[in-house]
Amino acid sequence: MDKNINILVVEDDNHINDMLSKLVEKKGYNVIKAYSGTEALLYIKSEDLHLVLLDLMLPGIGGEELLKKIREVKQMPIVVISAKLDKEVKIELLKNGADDYITKPFDIEELWARIYTNLRRYLKFNNNNMEGQVLNYKDISLNKETKEVCVNDKKVTLRAREFKILELLLSHPKKVFSKENLFESVWGSEYMGDENTVNVHMSNLRNKLSKENPNEEYIETIWGMGYKLKG
């Protein structure tokens, strides 16, 4: 059991949604419920999800369209659960990014086996490919591949150069970076003494990090030298 695993259940039928959610919770995972494609898309964009159980007949954004939208931004497994699963539909779903499907009415043990198999495969693949891709410092987590930053378990939206500054600092936690170092590494051009550009980006970065955890200080100013992570 792993309480850090989040599974999104997208089903507009209250009874089925509750049944699926209880199954997920019984196995020790977190469940997030959505009753429409529109609501589900909000969770897709805002939550760290590891698997989606997806019905096709949904109000708002339909299941087939939602599947395509998910695949534009996320790679976690999607298991389609629907009565609408003839051969042509199944082929189209797989082409559009579904990992598995099961037909209603379904056997609960078979459904769990499909959930478990897809989840295990995804987590194993993800862990193998995450080595070296995630930088951690205090309660900051930076994913170099997905460009996601979390502070105190909350997502932080950074601009491209703010992200690069933080990535550079996290990659070299002991190093003091002068403004010239930062500018030439992040902007990719010769530093001409424009301190204000670096100062503004550093200030914005500090404010965003501090907003999520005001009790922690992450970046230290070494006067006359530059910046480094605060030990």
C-alpha angles and dihedrals in degrees: 000000000000121000089194091069114096122198122188116213111201108189129129095203106091095208095050092042091053092047093051092044092052090051091053093046092046089058090054102256132124116254130206117193126214125177100189138033091246093054091045092054090057090055091045089058098041107034135066099239130184102186139006127212104203132194115198103213100071135150116241108012109021122234096253092051092044090052090057092046092051091052090054090066112013139044104197116126119276119205113194117214114189147129086227099081114122118151097270092048092049092051091049092048092052090048090052095051110277113144098199143350139205129193126236126271089048137183108246094220092050090048092052091048090055092047092048095046094050093043093049092049093048095047093047092049092044094050092048091052097041095067106116092003097090123063118197130193124165102316094336119109119185122187110203093195102047094030090229123147125193127188120188087351091303124115116244122203111220131181116241096262093043087055091049092050092051092045090052093050093046092048091056106030095172099044126101110220119206118214087253091054092050096045096049093044097045103031094035095221138095116287111241098183097272097149094168093069093056093040094054094048092045091049092050091048093050092048093052093049092045092050090065095044115015091176095065131070116206110171123048126202113223101201114234091008114055139247138326139163111281110245 
